[in-house]
Structures are given as structure tokens and as C-alpha cells.
Amino acid sequence: MHISTITSDFILSPSRPSNPLHREPLTLSPEIKPALSKKEEFANAFYTRVEEPWLQFTSNHTDDKDPTKKVIRPMTKERYLENLNADAILMSRIQSSCYQKLRAELVDLRPDLAGKNFSYTVGDDAELKIIDLDDKLGTNEIKYLSDAINQKTQLKDAALTHAKILMTLADHDTDTFKGTYKFDLLNFKNIIDLGKIALREALQK
């Protein structure tokens, strides 16, 4: 799976928009900034855009003057994005394995849910959130699935890491995302279907 497919295959349908509360525009002096809500503070702690994050890292290169030697240089943007894409693939594979096990467990534990059409994403509380793809799940069913999937620590950790990677790629991989998307913890659940990525990874094995 190349991460560029995220821009078409794994974006949630526009028929599932969020319902943000209407807010009147604020008129503030240039010196005054509105206080962040608790959710906004939590989202910023989860992920905040960093300008040129690749400059925080170094990588080994062959010395131009002596091919037998290695030199340490600041990481390039291209290498940084390559590493992020590789990490994204790894996280999707971990999720794929764990998610398949969860679906298999449902056959024995909750056969009534095993055939339901649902998926998952990351909510604004950094918990995994069930996506009811057919709008047919009841409140208790969604709660059961939410509890079950969040108890899968390996799956949850991989999903949260994957979410941060996608947020970073959306900010810096301009060739793929072209500045069209901006992901953060507040809007991620309305845009990205991680379960679909996991299932696609399973089909490609």
C-alpha cells in the first residue's frame, strides 16, 4: 500500500459530515487570541505541525571524496518522507493483523456483530471510534465494539501512531496531498477510515 492512495480510497464519504456548532465570528484585537478549549489543547498535545521536521534528524551518506567512508548529514525532506511512508505501511500491517483477529473473535463471542458492516478511526479523545458504515448498529452494539477494539493495545497503539504519521504527511508531503487536506485530532474521525486501510492491507498479502 502506498500512502498516496489515502487521498482517494480511504477518505470517508461526504455523506458522513461532522455537525459542527455554528459559531459567530469573533472580533478581537490583534493582541488577543481566543483561549483554547480542552479538546483543542488535547489535540495540540497529540500532534502539532512542525516546520521542516526532517532537520531534527541526520542520516548517513557516502563521502563524495572517499566512497569507503560515511558522513553524517542533515536528513533531506525526501528521505524523511520515505521513512514516514515506510512507517505508515508498517503500522497498517500491524493493524491489519490485529483487526482480522478481532473480527475473527466476534464470530465466537458476538456472531450477531461479526457480519456487520463497520470500521474504525481515531476519535478526538485519542480513543478508537467505531464507524457504522450502514447506520444499522444500535447504541449498545457500538459500545461493545468500541470497548472491544480499544482493549486491543497493539491495534490501538498502531492506529494512534498511524494517525500522527498521516497528519505529518498531510502537512509536508505536498506532492501527494497538495495542501488539500489538513488532519488533526479534531477532524481525523470525519476524514480517515483506518479500518479500510487495514482490510486493504490484508487483501494485498
SVG drawing of the C-alpha trace seen along z (x, -y; Angstrom):
<svg xmlns="http://www.w3.org/2000/svg" viewBox="-30 -45 69 64">
<polyline fill="none" stroke="black" stroke-width="0.4" points="0.0,0.0 1.5,-3.3 0.3,-6.1 -0.7,-8.3 -3.8,-6.2 -5.1,-7.7 -6.3,-10.7 -8.9,-8.7 -9.5,-5.3 -9.7,-5.9 -11.4,-9.3 -14.8,-8.9 -17.8,-9.7 -19.0,-13.3 -22.4,-11.9 -20.9,-11.5 -20.1,-15.1 -19.5,-16.3 -22.0,-18.6 -20.0,-21.5 -21.9,-24.0 -22.4,-27.3 -20.2,-30.0 -20.5,-33.7 -17.2,-35.2 -15.2,-36.8 -13.8,-40.3 -10.6,-40.5 -7.8,-43.0 -4.5,-41.7 -3.0,-41.1 -5.8,-38.9 -6.1,-35.3 -9.1,-33.1 -8.3,-30.7 -8.1,-27.1 -10.7,-24.6 -9.8,-21.5 -10.3,-19.5 -8.0,-21.9 -5.3,-21.7 -5.5,-17.9 -5.4,-17.8 -2.3,-20.1 -0.6,-17.8 -1.4,-14.8 0.0,-16.5 1.2,-19.9 2.7,-20.9 6.5,-21.3 8.2,-23.3 10.8,-21.2 10.8,-18.4 13.4,-16.5 16.1,-19.0 15.8,-17.4 17.3,-14.2 20.5,-13.1 21.3,-10.3 24.5,-8.5 25.8,-9.3 28.7,-8.1 31.5,-10.6 31.8,-12.3 35.6,-12.3 36.1,-8.9 33.4,-6.2 34.8,-4.0 33.7,-6.5 30.3,-7.5 29.5,-11.1 26.6,-12.3 24.4,-15.0 21.1,-16.6 18.2,-14.4 16.6,-15.5 12.9,-16.1 12.8,-13.3 14.4,-10.8 12.2,-11.9 9.0,-11.3 10.3,-7.9 10.8,-6.9 7.3,-8.1 5.8,-6.2 7.6,-3.0 6.4,-3.6 2.9,-4.1 3.0,-0.8 4.3,1.0 1.5,-0.5 -1.1,0.6 0.2,4.1 0.1,4.3 -3.4,3.0 -4.4,5.4 -3.2,8.4 -4.9,7.3 -8.1,6.2 -8.5,9.5 -8.1,11.3 -10.7,9.0 -13.2,9.8 -12.5,13.5 -13.1,13.3 -16.5,11.8 -17.6,14.9 -17.5,16.8 -18.2,14.0 -20.8,12.0 -21.9,13.7 -24.6,11.1 -22.0,8.5 -19.5,10.5 -21.2,9.8 -22.0,6.1 -20.5,3.5 -18.4,1.4 -14.9,-0.1 -12.8,-2.3 -10.9,-5.5 -9.3,-7.7 -11.6,-10.0 -10.9,-13.4 -10.2,-11.8 -7.5,-9.6 -9.7,-6.5 -10.6,-4.2 -14.0,-5.1 -16.4,-2.7 -17.7,-3.8 -21.2,-2.4 -21.0,-2.2 -24.6,-1.2 -26.1,-3.2 -27.6,0.0 -25.7,0.5 -27.5,-0.2 -26.0,-2.2 -25.2,0.9 -23.6,2.6 -21.4,-0.4 -20.4,-0.5 -19.5,3.2 -17.4,2.8 -15.7,-0.3 -14.8,1.3 -13.5,4.4 -11.3,2.6 -9.9,0.2 -8.8,3.2 -6.6,4.4 -3.5,2.4 -1.3,3.3 -4.0,2.3 -4.7,-0.9 -1.1,-1.9 -0.5,-1.3 -3.6,-3.2 -2.6,-6.3 0.9,-6.2 -0.5,-5.8 -2.8,-8.8 0.2,-11.0 2.1,-9.9 -0.9,-10.8 -1.2,-14.2 2.5,-14.8 2.3,-13.6 -0.7,-15.8 1.4,-18.8 4.6,-18.0 4.0,-15.6 2.9,-18.3 3.4,-16.1 0.8,-13.7 -1.6,-15.8 -1.0,-19.2 -2.2,-21.1 -5.7,-19.8 -6.0,-18.1 -5.1,-19.2 -5.6,-16.4 -5.6,-16.9 -7.2,-15.0 -10.3,-17.1 -11.2,-16.3 -9.4,-13.0 -12.5,-10.9 -14.5,-12.7 -11.9,-12.1 -9.9,-8.9 -11.2,-5.3 -8.3,-3.3 -10.3,0.0 -10.5,-0.2 -6.7,-0.7 -6.2,2.4 -8.6,4.6 -6.9,3.5 -3.5,4.4 -4.9,7.9 -6.1,8.3 -2.7,7.4 -0.9,10.2"/>
</svg>
